[in-house]
């Protein structure tokens, strides 16, 4: 079991210097992973670019797994994402994970910029985009012809440090099934409960049902990460450990604590990070 943090890239946390300080603090406090959201304009509050932010974090940390939670591939160019994630993999000495999904805030982050907002079309673009991102990491000749994307023969070098490629985790709202069929084809899943608040996360029973569903669509017997995003207090270690242990029993591999303004001020969230994970 590993323990990570998931932080917004907006609002009071839309400050690259603050995020960098929190990342350094997180590694000192013993957290195993540090992940940042990918929003571009979900309101009038400050926003920072998660990819540039993650480059800074990679330069100032040495051990934590790093990633974006999550990138909407449909509003990014897959070949650009491939270049960025491989560059970050080298910068971090092989510590990157790519989180991907459809994205949120249909009006503010898609329609407002002329991006495709239809969920079905975004799902098609996500599937094609992931295939391109994975294929371009081979370091060999690659071409692609799909409904939404087309690539003439090309070679992307360097290949990533991680082999055969950088892990891909798929986000989805359970019990909405399509994202979990998609996740089964990749390396991990980041589920949240549809229609609930962040602190009302999935129950162990729901996680078990989700994992059984994913297993029906797995094509290979390789390592698969199940990353539950939840909330622990940090002040009562035994209480936090007891709660997390319920999920260990059903097989999750990552507990990822949400850090956001809804659970307190920046100072209070900073103190939660300083307390460390309930290992």
Secondary structure in CASP SS format (residue, H / E / C, confidence):
PFRMAT SS
TARGET T0000
AUTHOR 0000-0000-0000
METHOD secondary structure of the structure
MODEL  1
X C 1.00
X E 1.00
X E 1.00
X E 1.00
X E 1.00
X E 1.00
X E 1.00
X C 1.00
X C 1.00
X E 1.00
X H 1.00
X H 1.00
X H 1.00
X C 1.00
X C 1.00
X H 1.00
X H 1.00
X H 1.00
X H 1.00
X H 1.00
X H 1.00
X H 1.00
X H 1.00
X H 1.00
X H 1.00
X H 1.00
X H 1.00
X H 1.00
X C 1.00
X C 1.00
X C 1.00
X C 1.00
X E 1.00
X E 1.00
X E 1.00
X E 1.00
X C 1.00
X C 1.00
X C 1.00
X C 1.00
X C 1.00
X C 1.00
X C 1.00
X C 1.00
X C 1.00
X C 1.00
X E 1.00
X C 1.00
X C 1.00
X H 1.00
X H 1.00
X H 1.00
X H 1.00
X H 1.00
X H 1.00
X H 1.00
X H 1.00
X H 1.00
X H 1.00
X H 1.00
X C 1.00
X C 1.00
X C 1.00
X C 1.00
X E 1.00
X E 1.00
X E 1.00
X E 1.00
X E 1.00
X E 1.00
X E 1.00
X E 1.00
X H 1.00
X H 1.00
X H 1.00
X C 1.00
X C 1.00
X H 1.00
X H 1.00
X H 1.00
X H 1.00
X H 1.00
X H 1.00
X H 1.00
X H 1.00
X H 1.00
X H 1.00
X H 1.00
X H 1.00
X H 1.00
X H 1.00
X C 1.00
X C 1.00
X C 1.00
X C 1.00
X E 1.00
X E 1.00
X E 1.00
X E 1.00
X E 1.00
X E 1.00
X C 1.00
X C 1.00
X C 1.00
X C 1.00
X H 1.00
X H 1.00
X H 1.00
X H 1.00
X C 1.00
X H 1.00
X H 1.00
X H 1.00
X C 1.00
X C 1.00
X C 1.00
X C 1.00
X C 1.00
X H 1.00
X H 1.00
X H 1.00
X H 1.00
X H 1.00
X H 1.00
X H 1.00
X H 1.00
X H 1.00
X H 1.00
X H 1.00
X H 1.00
X H 1.00
X H 1.00
X H 1.00
X H 1.00
X H 1.00
X H 1.00
X H 1.00
X H 1.00
X C 1.00
X C 1.00
X C 1.00
X E 1.00
X E 1.00
X E 1.00
X E 1.00
X C 1.00
X C 1.00
X C 1.00
X C 1.00
X E 1.00
X E 1.00
X E 1.00
X E 1.00
X E 1.00
X C 1.00
X C 1.00
X C 1.00
X C 1.00
X C 1.00
X C 1.00
X C 1.00
X C 1.00
X C 1.00
X C 1.00
X C 1.00
X C 1.00
X E 1.00
X E 1.00
X E 1.00
X E 1.00
X E 1.00
X E 1.00
X E 1.00
X E 1.00
X C 1.00
X C 1.00
X C 1.00
X H 1.00
X H 1.00
X H 1.00
X H 1.00
X H 1.00
X H 1.00
X C 1.00
X C 1.00
X C 1.00
X C 1.00
X E 1.00
X E 1.00
X E 1.00
X E 1.00
X E 1.00
X E 1.00
X C 1.00
X C 1.00
X C 1.00
X C 1.00
X C 1.00
X C 1.00
X C 1.00
X C 1.00
X C 1.00
X C 1.00
X H 1.00
X H 1.00
X H 1.00
X H 1.00
X H 1.00
X H 1.00
X H 1.00
X H 1.00
X H 1.00
X H 1.00
X H 1.00
X H 1.00
X C 1.00
X C 1.00
X C 1.00
X C 1.00
X C 1.00
X C 1.00
X C 1.00
X C 1.00
X C 1.00
X E 1.00
X E 1.00
X E 1.00
X E 1.00
X E 1.00
X E 1.00
X C 1.00
X C 1.00
X C 1.00
X C 1.00
X C 1.00
X C 1.00
X H 1.00
X H 1.00
X H 1.00
X H 1.00
X H 1.00
X H 1.00
X H 1.00
X H 1.00
X H 1.00
X H 1.00
X H 1.00
X H 1.00
X C 1.00
X C 1.00
X C 1.00
X C 1.00
X C 1.00
X E 1.00
X E 1.00
X E 1.00
X E 1.00
X E 1.00
X E 1.00
X C 1.00
X H 1.00
X H 1.00
X H 1.00
X C 1.00
X C 1.00
X H 1.00
X H 1.00
X H 1.00
X H 1.00
X H 1.00
X H 1.00
X H 1.00
X H 1.00
X H 1.00
X H 1.00
X C 1.00
X C 1.00
X C 1.00
X C 1.00
END
